[in-house]
Amino acid sequence: VYGYIADGPLKGVPIAGCLGDQQAALVGQMCLQKGQAKATYGTGCFVLYNTGDIRVNSGRGLLTTVAYQLGSKSQPHYALEGSVAVAGAALGWLRDNIGLLESAKDSQGIAEKATENGSVVFVPAFSGLYAPYWRQDARGVICGISEDTNSNHIVKAALEAVCFQVRDILDAMNEDCGIPLQLLKVDGGMTSNALVMQMQADLIGINVIKAGFTESTALGAALCAYWGVEPSKQGSPIPMTSGTTYTSLITDDERDMRYKQWKMAVDRSLGWEQN
């Protein structure tokens, strides 16, 4: 317990936990063991990988951060963090700038009409690329357009772009830590899009587990406060509504081919902004 609220309707309530929002989501997803990771999908996307009590200094463009410390006598746990600048924001661009969507909620139904993506790849580097590239000179590109390409393909490619960028980050994390991730826990607004979650599982080749409780950040903060006043319960499992597990439905060869196309498109996005 750090202190007590001094005034107002909550006067006397102990302050027993303090976390950043992404760290709170990591705790809320119960990623408390080394080698566990979560991704939060919103306007951007944020991936944290628990490295245990070892502070890993990334050589691949990731940030090293404190994950949490459960009690003053316990060892702090660290994490690697990777950020995607444009996730759900790409749908806002499709809606507001070029009119392909009336609402972001329409994206799943529209994208599902594009049964094959026709090799269309969208890199939404509107203001550069974040982890693991850190290239301010990158700008958005849409590659692989043919006479058969339509708006459905563009919307689907925008959703896939989120998943490809998470793959970029997870590959860097696996290389930095030497412990291949076995599954990815996910939360945030975009996880309500079942197509995105299935594409994510397809493109990383491991199970994606959507939390039954979507507000993982709030849950993590609440858990830390609870464990602060009940130290004997620290890290103990909590009853939660079961979530949804997405398993890859494509072959390794298809996954590798599609990721190769993504990397080619990323290369073409670099160097556009000269100032």
C-alpha positions as CSV (number, residue, x, y, z in Angstrom):
1,V,0.0,0.0,0.0
2,Y,1.5,3.3,-1.1
3,G,-0.8,5.6,0.7
4,Y,-4.4,6.6,1.2
5,I,-6.8,8.9,-0.6
6,A,-6.8,12.1,1.5
7,D,-10.2,13.7,0.7
8,G,-13.4,13.3,-1.2
9,P,-15.9,10.4,-1.3
10,L,-13.0,7.9,-1.5
11,K,-11.2,9.3,1.5
12,G,-9.3,6.6,3.3
13,V,-9.2,4.1,0.4
14,P,-5.8,2.6,0.1
15,I,-3.7,3.1,-3.1
16,A,-2.3,-0.3,-3.6
17,G,-1.3,-0.5,-7.3
18,C,0.1,1.6,-10.0
19,L,0.6,0.5,-13.6
20,G,1.0,1.9,-17.1
21,D,-1.9,0.9,-19.4
22,Q,0.0,-1.7,-21.5
23,Q,1.6,-3.2,-18.4
24,A,-1.9,-3.4,-16.8
25,A,-3.2,-5.2,-19.8
26,L,-0.4,-7.7,-19.5
27,V,-1.3,-8.4,-15.9
28,G,-5.0,-8.5,-16.8
29,Q,-4.3,-11.2,-19.3
30,M,-2.4,-13.1,-16.6
31,C,0.8,-13.1,-18.7
32,L,2.8,-13.5,-15.5
33,Q,5.3,-16.1,-16.7
34,K,8.4,-15.6,-18.8
35,G,7.7,-16.2,-22.4
36,Q,4.0,-15.1,-22.4
37,A,2.8,-12.2,-24.5
38,K,-0.3,-10.1,-25.1
39,A,-1.4,-7.7,-27.9
40,T,-3.9,-4.9,-27.4
41,Y,-5.7,-3.8,-30.6
42,G,-7.1,-0.3,-30.8
43,T,-6.3,2.8,-32.8
44,G,-2.8,1.5,-32.7
45,C,-1.6,-1.9,-31.5
46,F,0.7,-2.7,-28.6
47,V,2.5,-6.0,-27.9
48,L,4.3,-6.8,-24.7
49,Y,6.4,-10.0,-24.1
50,N,7.2,-11.0,-20.5
51,T,10.9,-11.6,-20.2
52,G,10.7,-12.6,-16.5
53,D,13.4,-11.1,-14.2
54,I,15.8,-10.8,-17.1
55,R,16.1,-7.3,-18.7
56,V,16.6,-8.1,-22.4
57,N,18.1,-5.3,-24.4
58,S,16.7,-5.6,-27.9
59,G,18.9,-5.6,-30.9
60,R,15.9,-5.6,-33.2
61,G,14.1,-2.4,-32.6
62,L,12.0,-3.2,-29.5
63,L,11.7,-1.3,-26.3
64,T,12.8,-2.7,-22.9
65,T,10.4,-1.8,-20.1
66,V,9.4,-2.8,-16.6
67,A,6.4,-5.1,-16.7
68,Y,5.4,-5.1,-13.0
69,Q,6.6,-5.8,-9.5
70,L,4.1,-7.6,-7.2
71,G,5.2,-6.4,-3.8
72,S,8.3,-4.6,-2.6
73,K,10.1,-7.9,-1.7
74,S,9.5,-9.5,-5.1
75,Q,11.8,-9.3,-8.1
76,P,10.5,-6.9,-10.8
77,H,9.5,-8.5,-14.1
78,Y,10.6,-6.9,-17.4
79,A,9.1,-6.9,-20.9
80,L,9.9,-6.2,-24.5
81,E,7.4,-3.8,-26.1
82,G,6.6,-3.2,-29.7
83,S,4.1,-0.6,-31.0
84,V,2.1,-0.4,-34.2
85,A,1.2,3.2,-35.1
86,V,-1.8,2.4,-37.3
87,A,-4.2,-0.4,-36.6
88,G,-7.9,0.6,-36.2
89,A,-6.9,4.0,-37.4
90,A,-6.5,2.5,-40.9
91,L,-10.3,1.8,-40.9
92,G,-10.9,5.4,-40.0
93,W,-8.8,6.5,-43.0
94,L,-10.8,4.2,-45.3
95,R,-14.0,5.7,-44.0
96,D,-13.1,9.3,-43.7
97,N,-10.6,9.9,-46.5
98,I,-11.6,7.6,-49.4
99,G,-15.1,6.5,-48.4
100,L,-14.7,2.8,-48.6
101,L,-16.5,2.3,-45.3
102,E,-19.5,3.9,-43.7
103,S,-18.4,2.5,-40.3
104,A,-15.4,0.6,-39.0
105,K,-17.9,-2.1,-37.9
106,D,-18.7,-2.8,-41.5
107,S,-15.1,-3.9,-42.2
108,Q,-15.5,-7.6,-41.5
109,G,-18.5,-8.0,-43.7
110,I,-16.9,-6.1,-46.6
111,A,-13.5,-7.9,-46.2
112,E,-15.2,-11.3,-46.2
113,K,-16.6,-10.7,-49.7
114,A,-13.0,-10.7,-50.9
115,T,-12.6,-14.5,-50.7
116,E,-9.1,-14.1,-52.2
117,N,-7.0,-11.1,-51.6
118,G,-5.5,-11.1,-55.1
119,S,-2.0,-10.4,-53.6
120,V,-3.1,-6.9,-52.6
121,V,-1.0,-5.6,-49.7
122,F,-1.6,-2.4,-47.9
123,V,1.2,-0.8,-45.7
124,P,-0.6,2.0,-43.7
125,A,2.6,4.0,-42.9
126,F,0.8,7.3,-42.9
127,S,3.4,8.9,-40.6
128,G,6.2,6.3,-40.8
129,L,6.6,2.8,-39.4
130,Y,7.1,2.0,-35.7
131,A,8.6,-1.2,-34.3
132,P,10.7,-3.0,-35.4
133,Y,11.5,-0.6,-38.4
134,W,11.5,2.9,-36.8
135,R,11.4,4.5,-40.2
136,Q,10.0,8.1,-40.3
137,D,10.6,8.2,-44.0
138,A,8.0,5.5,-44.8
139,R,4.7,6.3,-46.3
140,G,1.6,4.3,-47.1
141,V,1.5,2.1,-50.2
142,I,-1.0,-0.3,-51.7
143,C,0.8,-3.0,-53.8
144,G,-0.4,-5.8,-56.0
145,I,-3.4,-4.1,-57.6
146,S,-4.8,-5.7,-60.8
147,E,-7.9,-5.2,-62.9
148,D,-9.7,-7.5,-60.6
149,T,-9.0,-5.5,-57.5
150,N,-12.0,-3.9,-55.8
151,S,-12.8,-2.1,-52.6
152,N,-13.3,-5.3,-50.8
153,H,-9.7,-6.3,-51.4
154,I,-8.5,-2.9,-50.1
155,V,-10.5,-3.2,-46.9
156,K,-9.3,-6.8,-46.3
157,A,-5.7,-5.7,-47.0
158,A,-6.0,-3.0,-44.4
159,L,-7.1,-5.5,-41.8
160,E,-4.3,-7.9,-42.8
161,A,-1.8,-5.0,-42.4
162,V,-2.5,-5.0,-38.6
163,C,-1.8,-8.7,-38.4
164,F,1.4,-8.5,-40.5
165,Q,2.8,-5.7,-38.3
166,V,2.1,-7.8,-35.2
167,R,4.0,-10.6,-36.9
168,D,6.9,-8.3,-37.5
169,I,7.0,-7.5,-33.7
170,L,6.6,-11.1,-32.6
171,D,9.4,-12.3,-34.9
172,A,11.7,-9.7,-33.4
173,M,10.7,-10.7,-29.9
174,N,11.3,-14.4,-30.6
175,E,14.8,-13.6,-32.0
176,D,15.7,-11.3,-29.0
177,C,14.5,-13.8,-26.4
178,G,15.3,-17.2,-28.0
179,I,12.0,-18.6,-26.7
180,P,9.4,-19.0,-29.5
181,L,6.0,-17.8,-28.4
182,Q,3.5,-20.6,-28.0
183,L,0.3,-18.5,-28.0
184,L,-0.8,-14.9,-28.1
185,K,-3.4,-13.4,-25.8
186,V,-5.3,-10.5,-27.3
187,D,-7.7,-7.7,-26.1
188,G,-9.0,-4.4,-27.3
189,G,-11.7,-3.1,-29.6
190,M,-10.5,-4.8,-32.8
191,T,-10.7,-8.2,-31.2
192,S,-14.5,-8.1,-31.8
193,N,-13.6,-8.6,-35.5
194,A,-13.5,-12.3,-35.8
195,L,-11.9,-12.1,-39.2
196,V,-9.0,-10.1,-37.9
197,M,-8.4,-12.6,-35.1
198,Q,-8.5,-15.5,-37.6
199,M,-6.1,-13.7,-39.9
200,Q,-3.8,-13.0,-37.0
201,A,-3.7,-16.7,-36.1
202,D,-3.1,-17.6,-39.8
203,L,-0.2,-15.1,-40.2
204,I,1.7,-16.0,-37.0
205,G,1.1,-19.7,-37.0
206,I,0.2,-20.0,-33.3
207,N,-3.1,-19.9,-31.3
208,V,-4.6,-16.5,-30.6
209,I,-6.7,-16.4,-27.5
210,K,-9.3,-13.6,-27.1
211,A,-10.0,-12.8,-23.5
212,G,-13.6,-13.4,-22.3
213,F,-13.3,-10.1,-20.5
214,T,-12.3,-7.4,-23.0
215,E,-11.2,-4.6,-20.6
216,S,-7.9,-6.3,-19.6
217,T,-6.3,-3.0,-18.7
218,A,-8.9,-2.2,-16.1
219,L,-8.7,-5.7,-14.8
220,G,-5.0,-5.6,-14.5
221,A,-5.1,-2.4,-12.4
222,A,-7.8,-3.9,-10.2
223,L,-5.8,-7.1,-9.7
224,C,-2.7,-5.2,-8.6
225,A,-4.8,-3.2,-6.1
226,Y,-6.3,-6.4,-4.8
227,W,-3.0,-8.2,-4.5
228,G,-1.6,-5.1,-2.8
229,V,-4.0,-5.5,0.1
230,E,-4.1,-9.3,-0.1
231,P,-0.4,-10.2,-0.6
232,S,-1.1,-13.9,-0.1
233,K,-3.2,-13.9,-3.2
234,Q,-0.5,-12.4,-5.5
235,G,-0.5,-14.1,-8.9
236,S,-3.2,-16.5,-8.1
237,P,-5.6,-17.5,-10.9
238,I,-8.9,-15.7,-11.0
239,P,-12.3,-17.0,-12.3
240,M,-12.9,-15.6,-15.8
241,T,-15.3,-16.1,-18.6
242,S,-13.7,-18.4,-21.2
243,G,-12.7,-16.6,-24.3
244,T,-12.3,-17.6,-28.0
245,T,-9.3,-19.5,-29.4
246,Y,-8.3,-19.0,-33.0
247,T,-6.1,-21.6,-34.7
248,S,-4.3,-21.2,-38.0
249,L,-6.1,-22.6,-41.0
250,I,-3.4,-22.1,-43.6
251,T,-0.2,-24.0,-44.4
252,D,3.3,-22.9,-43.6
253,D,4.0,-22.4,-47.3
254,E,1.1,-20.0,-47.7
255,R,2.0,-18.2,-44.5
256,D,5.6,-17.7,-45.7
257,M,4.5,-16.6,-49.2
258,R,2.1,-14.0,-47.8
259,Y,4.6,-12.7,-45.3
260,K,7.2,-12.4,-48.1
261,Q,4.7,-10.2,-50.1
262,W,4.3,-8.0,-47.0
263,K,8.0,-7.5,-46.6
264,M,8.3,-6.6,-50.3
265,A,5.6,-4.0,-49.8
266,V,7.3,-2.6,-46.7
267,D,10.5,-2.2,-48.7
268,R,8.6,-0.2,-51.3
269,S,7.1,2.1,-48.6
270,L,10.5,3.2,-47.4
271,G,12.3,6.4,-48.4
272,W,9.2,8.4,-49.6
273,E,9.5,11.2,-47.2
274,Q,12.7,13.1,-47.9
275,N,12.6,15.8,-45.2
